[in-house]
Amino acid sequence: MGALQSLPGQPEYIDLAEKTGFSFEQIGVLHKRFKQLSHNGETLRRDHFNEIPDLACNPIRAQIIEAFFDRRNFRQNGEGTVEEIGFEEFLVVMSHFRPPSLHMTEEQRENVRTEKLRFLFNMHDTDNDGTITLEEYRHVVEELLSRSGALGKDTAKSIADAAMLEVASISMGHMEPDEFYEGITFEHFLKLLRGFEIEAKMNIRFLNMDTPTLCK
Amino acid sequence: MAVLRPARRSSAPLLTGVMCALLLLFLPAASASRDFAPADNETWRNPARSTQEEVPHHQTNSTAHKKAFPVLSFNYEHVRKPFEISLWILLALLMKLAFHIIPRVSHVVPESCLLIVVGLLVGGIIKAVDEKAPVFDSKLFFFYLLPPIILDAGYFLPIRPFTENMGTILMFAVVGTLWNAFFIGGTVYGICQIEAAQLGGVDLLSCLLFGSIISAVDPVSVLSLFEEIHINELLHILVFGESLLNDAVTVVLYHLLKEFSHAGSVTVVDAVLGVVCFFVVSLGGVLVGIIYGVLGAFTSRFTSHSRVIEPLFVFLYSYMAYLSAEVFHLSGIMSLIACGVIMRPYVEANISHKSYTTIKYFLKMWSSVSETLMFIFLGVATVEGPHEWNWTFVIFTVFICLVSRVLGVVGLTAIINKFRIVKLSKKDQFIVAYGGLRGAIAFSLGFLLTDNEMKNLFLTAIITVIFFTVFVQGMTIKPLVELLAVKRKKESKGSINEEIHTQFLDHLLTGIEGICGHYGHHHWKDKLNRFNKSYLKKWLISGNRSTEPQLISFYNKMEMKQAMMLVESGSAAKLPRVSSTASMQNIQPKEQPRRRAMPSISKSREQEIRKMLRANLQNTKQRLRSYSRHDLMIDPLEDNVSEVRFRKQRVEMERRMSHYLTVPAKRQETPSVRKVWFGPAGFHL
């Protein structure tokens, strides 16, 4: 894309490219989009995201937007949330959706998988305590079903219960009746979705973006 | 007593028929038309008898009234056709059974090979006895043997991987087949030009026609093979999808080149028309399939009062789709697949569980029989058919087919990988190339060629290629898959967590695409889903199921499955989750302190009661809690009385249990608790 030359901060791109693994072209395109969303400002806030019309009918919109403001996704081992993000953080969050490259060792693939699953885990674990409790999981299922009409909370509850039970069976195996399953830890989460092949599914194509035509 | 006259000369067939039925006497022996009449063991074993039959026949005409009343007589011609067809099918299935009983052979040799060998043997026997073998009728193949297999494949096609890889599959199917056809046709023509091969009579168009026949990957062989090697989903759907979709290309090329070879020359206009024809054939076929699919789905909306005929609608609408497409020379296979794919989600939401099982098993049964018959017939026709063996031609064809397939796959993958997120590795490419088997469709198309001196030559070459791919590639692919450590199919147990996350991911990726401002796959898929939900489902699904989100239906299906298992097997059965002793109370949030504050039952007593209850009701408690009392979506017309009773008992038990654990019981009441407790334990289900 020829617009690359007009964008400022070329040397920063090298730094960003190294950090996130995007190519210069992709960074340029995303920068354009960032500027569009933030109305040429330097930072993005939650209300900027709320303006995107395509997101309006998405049942898990709130969680997606939260994920952008969650420090845990910035790869700096931070915690808590922020009110506004700059381009770098935007890019880092986006980099979670980069497809794995073709020539990867098994270990690298495993790392990519762990990283993506960590992102999902952070989305579910809203109170930052490192486990997904039954309440949080119920919330997830409720949100998923929220657009589907007048189905009571009870259905969502029973689905979440069944799911939680499944996790407990898989991770804990034998449990004494007195034992209480605190919640899904990250290790359990990994074990649960081991066969899910998330590195093949959780990907977006970052090129072919005609931002002029999608001026929203 | 009435004078017996041969039925042929009778002017009152009805009267004769009645008399035949009553008296079981002789019919004219020579009437049988032979197209569908395979010679079989019966006539082989009794050739003497059938000839004997003819001789006394003429004499008995005049002497009938003198003979005594025959108590028992032999009248084979009467039932010849259905008898022989049934015998063939029975033979085929017995062979299939035999293979599975002998374990060692079936591990090494794929079933298709074994069936072809059986066909060869039977053909050999028939030839040895000098009987007339069944003529391989292409009509039989295309109208009766092929549709069940394709319908089975299309109806149970895994939609998600298919649509995710649609671009790749189309590339392989269309461009790959075209490349194969022209490359093979061209090089074969080149070879024919060489003096030494003595193949001067073969012109370019015939070669191209030959190429188009031999180039297509065959769905039946692929299906039969890949089912046994359990390869990972991606590769399976790539090769299989390719084999299904290349039918359009094959049909167009075949008819086109056949017309051209009659006409003798090709102009540019013809070539352009050919391209247009391709689009018409493929898209038209899909359109026909969609129309019938929607009709079928709509019909199933109203079948709640006549459940028994539900499966028939599915079969008949699909078959009509196939035949209707064939009327217009559109691609019948694509029509059949489109019909099955479109119909399935709506039909499954409407029909009863039993009808679903019926459909599944009938489709599997028919396709199994068809496949078996197809391979056996292939073997028989090989022994039977007129052959013209030309070493150069045949060897070269086999070699070129392999080369062209490999080149095609490698070349196309290089282009495709630029557009794929998850690229195809070298191992994947190898499996895709190696799994390109040819099969009976190629043979039938060859059979349909007009009789000229090249036909036998071509047929021989086609058969050789089929044999080579099915035998050599079929037998070696399994060890190769293991050698190359190709990813195998993962055993999925239908986990609710995976379903939740699949949905979650879908929405997440759609959202991210929205943020990126990029209208990618997920965006369009989301739009299609919403269209589906708001319009199609309302029209095509009856009752309140039309608003049910996918997660709920998945969850209900799973629970239904488990409930069925429980009901059918009784309490002694082992359930899949038995290995874990986790139960609901382990994950419930800590509301327990409220209960434990009760002083009346001592801690140890409570423990004891709990333990005993658990010992008896462990498994059932899990199932119990999984049913929400508000969400018993029992199909009211599902006449599974025992299941309803079962659920009632469960609810009863749960109520009692929670009662005993929450109600404060004084010391002296414990004997009564114990006494009453034995009640529920007697509910052994």
HADDOCK unambig.tbl for C-alpha pairs under 7 A between the chains (distance, minus, plus):
assign (segid A and resid 33 and name CA) (segid B and resid 516 and name CA) 6.62 0.50 0.50
assign (segid A and resid 54 and name CA) (segid B and resid 514 and name CA) 5.47 0.50 0.50
assign (segid A and resid 55 and name CA) (segid B and resid 511 and name CA) 5.79 0.50 0.50
assign (segid A and resid 55 and name CA) (segid B and resid 514 and name CA) 6.15 0.50 0.50
assign (segid A and resid 58 and name CA) (segid B and resid 507 and name CA) 6.58 0.50 0.50
assign (segid A and resid 58 and name CA) (segid B and resid 511 and name CA) 6.75 0.50 0.50
assign (segid A and resid 60 and name CA) (segid B and resid 507 and name CA) 6.87 0.50 0.50
assign (segid A and resid 64 and name CA) (segid B and resid 508 and name CA) 6.75 0.50 0.50
assign (segid A and resid 99 and name CA) (segid B and resid 421 and name CA) 6.30 0.50 0.50
assign (segid A and resid 102 and name CA) (segid B and resid 423 and name CA) 6.18 0.50 0.50
assign (segid A and resid 148 and name CA) (segid B and resid 549 and name CA) 6.17 0.50 0.50
assign (segid A and resid 155 and name CA) (segid B and resid 628 and name CA) 6.87 0.50 0.50
assign (segid A and resid 155 and name CA) (segid B and resid 631 and name CA) 6.58 0.50 0.50
assign (segid A and resid 158 and name CA) (segid B and resid 626 and name CA) 6.20 0.50 0.50
assign (segid A and resid 158 and name CA) (segid B and resid 628 and name CA) 5.93 0.50 0.50
assign (segid A and resid 159 and name CA) (segid B and resid 555 and name CA) 6.96 0.50 0.50
assign (segid A and resid 162 and name CA) (segid B and resid 626 and name CA) 5.90 0.50 0.50
assign (segid A and resid 163 and name CA) (segid B and resid 496 and name CA) 5.78 0.50 0.50
assign (segid A and resid 163 and name CA) (segid B and resid 497 and name CA) 5.58 0.50 0.50
assign (segid A and resid 165 and name CA) (segid B and resid 583 and name CA) 6.78 0.50 0.50
assign (segid A and resid 165 and name CA) (segid B and resid 584 and name CA) 6.80 0.50 0.50
assign (segid A and resid 168 and name CA) (segid B and resid 582 and name CA) 6.35 0.50 0.50
assign (segid A and resid 169 and name CA) (segid B and resid 580 and name CA) 5.14 0.50 0.50
assign (segid A and resid 169 and name CA) (segid B and resid 582 and name CA) 5.80 0.50 0.50
assign (segid A and resid 173 and name CA) (segid B and resid 579 and name CA) 6.67 0.50 0.50
assign (segid A and resid 173 and name CA) (segid B and resid 580 and name CA) 4.44 0.50 0.50
assign (segid A and resid 173 and name CA) (segid B and resid 581 and name CA) 6.70 0.50 0.50
assign (segid A and resid 174 and name CA) (segid B and resid 580 and name CA) 4.87 0.50 0.50
assign (segid A and resid 174 and name CA) (segid B and resid 581 and name CA) 5.00 0.50 0.50
assign (segid A and resid 174 and name CA) (segid B and resid 582 and name CA) 6.45 0.50 0.50
assign (segid A and resid 175 and name CA) (segid B and resid 581 and name CA) 5.31 0.50 0.50
assign (segid A and resid 175 and name CA) (segid B and resid 582 and name CA) 5.21 0.50 0.50
assign (segid A and resid 177 and name CA) (segid B and resid 586 and name CA) 6.58 0.50 0.50
assign (segid A and resid 179 and name CA) (segid B and resid 586 and name CA) 6.00 0.50 0.50
assign (segid A and resid 180 and name CA) (segid B and resid 586 and name CA) 4.54 0.50 0.50
assign (segid A and resid 180 and name CA) (segid B and resid 587 and name CA) 5.92 0.50 0.50
assign (segid A and resid 181 and name CA) (segid B and resid 586 and name CA) 5.46 0.50 0.50
assign (segid A and resid 181 and name CA) (segid B and resid 587 and name CA) 5.03 0.50 0.50
assign (segid A and resid 193 and name CA) (segid B and resid 498 and name CA) 6.95 0.50 0.50
assign (segid A and resid 200 and name CA) (segid B and resid 422 and name CA) 6.22 0.50 0.50
assign (segid A and resid 209 and name CA) (segid B and resid 517 and name CA) 6.97 0.50 0.50
assign (segid A and resid 209 and name CA) (segid B and resid 518 and name CA) 5.33 0.50 0.50
assign (segid A and resid 211 and name CA) (segid B and resid 517 and name CA) 6.40 0.50 0.50
assign (segid A and resid 214 and name CA) (segid B and resid 517 and name CA) 6.07 0.50 0.50
